[in-house]
Amino acid sequence: MITDPFAFDTRVPAGAYDELLARVLPQAREQKVWQPSDGPLPSLFVSHGAPPTLDDPQWLADLFAWSQTMPKPRAIVVVSAHWENAPLAIAGTAAGTPLYYDFGGFHPRYYTLQYRTPDATAVAHQVAGMLSDTTPLHQFTDRGLDHGAFIPLMAMYPAADVPVVQLSMPSLDPVALLKLGNRLRSLRQEGILVIGSGFMTHSFAVFDRPELLGHIKAFDQWAADALARGDVDALTDYQAKAPGAAIAHPTADHFVPLLLTLGAADDPSRNTAAIERITFGNSIRSIQVV
């Protein structure tokens, strides 16, 4: 595993993203769209970052290259670490719904970035129909995609030509996210990509105390080993079983989206790492599961 410095280049805010767009936008627009003959799409767990992800050319390139290994989805359903709401809720789905800039203290340019995805109302109705028999749903029509959704998608699908539906996390209970993933599993057979967006480790303490990096790496390796075994029970009980859990995840919000991803999969043991490295002192391990 490669360990990157904690620092990143913000001399031109989102400059690496500008360079990505200039390089890959035609390729993104021409990407083959999913067809039934392609079979079910995988489910994904994406480690997303705050706006400085858009200053990291390697991270952006990795995300884009990952998206190119799959057909372009008909739509995306994403659950982000940054929206916990009970009962379960759906964000705004109208074309061009403004983004939700749920971060603070960054350069003003990050608050002007746009990701104008197509209307996703039909997909939202489909998802609501799958869930509303046992789960009350509310739609926040004015709430756009938060950065846990739009930051990675800006890199993966930079043409912004895929409808996106964001669901809230109904709770931080790993079992609840696993069950929600189960309910969404059939969407993959229709060319809809199911994404849990979090962070394989999410420690701010390591920024000031680099000696904690050993705990981060121990947790990441434990998670990788559990994933290789398809040990969903261990991953669900990560707080008790994983080394360094209290440091790697002082709160559950960035880990439990992984359980949504595993719940949406047919076989959690059939997973591969699309990205596996340390950046900003944390693991950005990201996986796909079939």
C-alpha positions in Angstrom: 0.0 0.0 0.0 1.3 3.4 -0.9 1.2 6.1 1.8 0.8 9.7 0.4 1.7 12.9 2.3 -1.1 14.6 4.2 -0.6 17.8 2.2 -2.3 18.6 -1.0 -2.0 21.3 -3.6 -4.7 23.9 -3.4 -2.9 26.7 -5.2 -5.6 26.4 -7.9 -8.7 25.1 -6.0 -10.2 22.1 -7.9 -7.4 22.6 -10.5 -6.9 18.8 -10.7 -10.6 18.4 -11.4 -10.3 21.0 -14.2 -7.5 19.0 -15.7 -9.5 15.8 -15.5 -12.4 17.3 -17.3 -10.2 18.6 -20.1 -8.7 15.2 -20.5 -11.6 12.8 -20.1 -14.9 14.5 -20.9 -15.3 13.2 -24.4 -14.5 9.7 -23.3 -17.1 10.0 -20.4 -19.8 11.1 -22.8 -19.1 8.2 -25.2 -19.1 5.5 -22.5 -21.3 2.6 -23.4 -24.6 2.6 -21.5 -25.7 -0.5 -19.6 -27.8 -3.0 -21.5 -29.7 -6.1 -20.1 -27.2 -8.3 -21.8 -24.4 -6.8 -19.6 -26.0 -8.5 -16.5 -26.3 -6.9 -13.1 -24.1 -4.1 -12.2 -21.9 -4.4 -9.0 -22.6 -2.5 -5.9 -19.9 -0.1 -4.8 -18.4 1.3 -1.6 -16.6 4.6 -2.4 -14.3 6.3 0.0 -15.0 10.0 -0.8 -13.2 13.0 0.4 -14.0 16.6 1.2 -13.5 19.2 -1.6 -9.7 18.7 -1.6 -10.3 15.4 -3.3 -10.7 17.6 -6.4 -7.1 18.7 -5.9 -5.7 15.2 -5.9 -5.0 14.1 -9.6 -4.3 10.5 -8.6 -7.6 10.1 -6.6 -9.6 11.6 -9.5 -7.9 9.5 -12.1 -8.5 6.3 -10.0 -12.2 7.1 -9.6 -12.6 7.8 -13.3 -10.7 4.8 -14.4 -12.9 2.7 -12.1 -16.1 3.9 -13.7 -14.7 3.0 -17.1 -14.5 -0.7 -16.2 -18.3 -0.9 -16.1 -21.0 0.1 -18.5 -22.4 3.6 -17.8 -25.4 3.0 -15.4 -28.9 3.9 -16.3 -29.1 5.6 -12.9 -27.4 5.8 -9.6 -28.8 5.3 -6.1 -26.3 6.6 -3.4 -26.3 6.6 0.4 -23.8 9.0 1.8 -22.2 9.2 5.2 -23.4 12.8 5.4 -27.1 12.3 5.6 -28.7 10.5 8.5 -32.5 10.9 8.6 -35.2 8.8 10.0 -37.6 7.9 8.6 -35.9 7.2 5.3 -35.8 10.1 3.0 -35.0 10.9 -0.7 -33.2 14.1 -1.7 -34.4 16.4 -4.5 -34.5 14.7 -7.9 -35.5 17.4 -10.3 -32.9 18.2 -13.0 -30.4 20.7 -11.9 -31.4 20.7 -8.2 -28.6 22.8 -6.5 -25.9 20.9 -4.7 -25.8 20.8 -0.9 -22.5 22.3 0.1 -22.3 20.6 3.5 -18.8 21.7 4.4 -17.1 24.8 5.7 -13.8 26.7 5.8 -12.8 26.0 2.2 -11.9 28.3 -0.7 -15.0 30.0 -2.2 -14.6 28.2 -5.5 -15.7 24.9 -4.0 -19.1 26.5 -3.2 -19.6 27.4 -6.9 -19.0 23.9 -8.3 -21.9 22.5 -10.2 -23.0 18.9 -11.0 -26.2 19.3 -12.9 -27.5 15.7 -13.3 -30.6 14.8 -15.3 -34.1 14.4 -13.8 -34.3 11.3 -11.6 -37.9 11.5 -10.6 -38.9 8.2 -12.4 -36.0 6.4 -10.6 -37.0 7.9 -7.3 -40.6 6.7 -7.8 -39.2 3.2 -8.5 -37.1 3.2 -5.4 -39.9 4.6 -3.2 -42.2 1.9 -4.6 -39.7 -0.8 -3.5 -39.4 0.6 0.0 -42.7 2.3 1.0 -44.6 -0.9 1.8 -42.8 -1.2 5.1 -40.8 2.1 5.3 -42.4 5.5 5.5 -40.6 7.9 3.1 -40.2 11.6 2.9 -38.8 13.7 0.1 -36.7 16.8 0.7 -37.2 18.4 -2.7 -34.8 21.3 -2.0 -32.0 19.1 -0.7 -29.5 18.5 -3.4 -26.7 15.9 -3.5 -24.3 16.4 -0.6 -20.5 16.1 -1.0 -20.5 12.4 -0.1 -22.4 11.9 -3.3 -21.3 14.7 -5.7 -17.6 14.7 -5.0 -16.9 11.1 -6.1 -19.5 11.2 -8.9 -18.0 14.3 -10.4 -14.9 12.2 -11.0 -16.6 9.0 -11.9 -19.2 10.4 -14.3 -17.9 13.9 -15.1 -20.4 14.4 -18.0 -23.2 14.6 -15.3 -25.4 12.6 -17.6 -26.6 9.9 -15.2 -29.7 10.4 -13.1 -28.9 10.3 -9.3 -31.1 9.5 -6.4 -29.7 10.1 -2.9 -31.3 8.2 0.0 -30.7 9.0 3.7 -29.2 6.6 6.2 -32.2 5.6 8.4 -29.8 5.1 11.3 -26.1 4.4 12.1 -26.9 0.8 12.9 -24.8 -1.4 10.6 -27.7 -4.0 10.5 -30.1 -1.3 9.3 -27.8 -0.4 6.5 -27.3 -4.0 5.6 -31.1 -4.5 5.4 -31.5 -1.4 3.3 -29.0 -2.7 0.9 -30.9 -6.0 0.7 -34.0 -4.0 -0.3 -32.1 -2.3 -3.1 -30.4 -5.3 -4.5 -32.7 -5.9 -7.4 -32.0 -2.5 -8.9 -28.6 -3.8 -10.0 -30.4 -6.1 -12.5 -31.9 -3.1 -14.1 -28.6 -1.2 -14.7 -28.9 1.0 -11.6 -25.7 1.4 -9.7 -26.0 1.2 -5.9 -23.3 3.1 -4.0 -22.5 3.4 -0.3 -20.3 6.4 0.1 -18.2 6.7 3.2 -14.5 6.3 4.1 -12.7 3.1 5.0 -11.1 5.0 7.9 -12.2 8.4 9.0 -9.8 9.8 11.7 -9.1 13.5 12.1 -6.8 12.8 15.1 -4.2 11.3 12.8 -3.7 14.7 11.2 -2.2 16.0 14.4 -0.8 12.7 15.7 0.9 10.8 12.8 1.9 8.1 15.2 -1.7 6.9 15.1 -1.2 5.8 11.5 -0.4 2.3 12.7 -3.9 2.0 14.1 -5.4 3.2 10.8 -3.4 0.6 8.8 -4.3 -2.1 11.3 -8.0 -1.4 10.9 -7.7 -1.2 7.1 -6.0 -4.5 6.9 -8.5 -6.1 9.2 -11.4 -4.8 7.0 -9.6 -6.1 3.9 -9.2 -9.5 5.4 -12.8 -9.6 6.5 -13.9 -8.6 3.1 -11.8 -11.3 1.5 -13.6 -13.8 3.6 -17.0 -12.3 3.0 -17.4 -12.0 6.8 -20.4 -9.7 7.0 -20.9 -10.6 10.6 -17.5 -9.4 11.6 -17.9 -6.2 9.6 -21.2 -5.6 11.2 -19.6 -5.9 14.6 -16.5 -3.9 13.7 -16.6 -1.7 16.8 -16.0 -4.8 19.0 -13.8 -6.9 16.6 -11.6 -4.5 14.6 -8.2 -3.3 15.9 -8.0 0.5 16.1 -11.8 0.9 15.6 -12.1 3.7 18.1 -9.4 5.7 16.3 -10.3 4.8 12.7 -14.0 5.5 13.3 -14.7 7.6 16.3 -18.2 7.8 14.8 -20.0 5.2 12.7 -21.3 7.4 9.9 -18.4 6.8 7.4 -18.2 3.1 7.9 -21.8 1.9 7.9 -22.3 2.7 4.2 -20.1 -0.3 3.5 -22.8 -2.5 5.0 -25.3 -1.0 2.5 -22.9 -2.0 -0.3 -22.6 -5.6 1.0 -26.3 -5.9 1.5 -26.9 -4.9 -2.1 -24.5 -7.6 -3.4 -25.4 -11.2 -4.4 -22.2 -12.6 -2.8 -20.3 -10.3 -0.4 -17.2 -12.5 -0.7 -16.9 -11.6 -4.4 -15.4 -8.2 -3.9 -12.4 -6.5 -5.4 -10.6 -3.4 -4.3 -10.7 -0.6 -7.0 -8.6 1.8 -4.9 -6.4 0.8 -1.9 -4.0 3.4 -0.6 -3.6 5.8 2.3 -4.1 9.5 1.8 -4.7 12.4 4.3 -3.6 9.7 6.8 -6.6 7.6 6.2 -7.5 4.5 4.0 -9.4 5.4 0.9 -10.0 1.7 0.1 -12.9 1.4 -2.2 -14.5 -1.8 -3.4 -17.0 -3.3 -5.8 -19.1 -6.4 -5.0 -21.2 -8.6 -7.2 
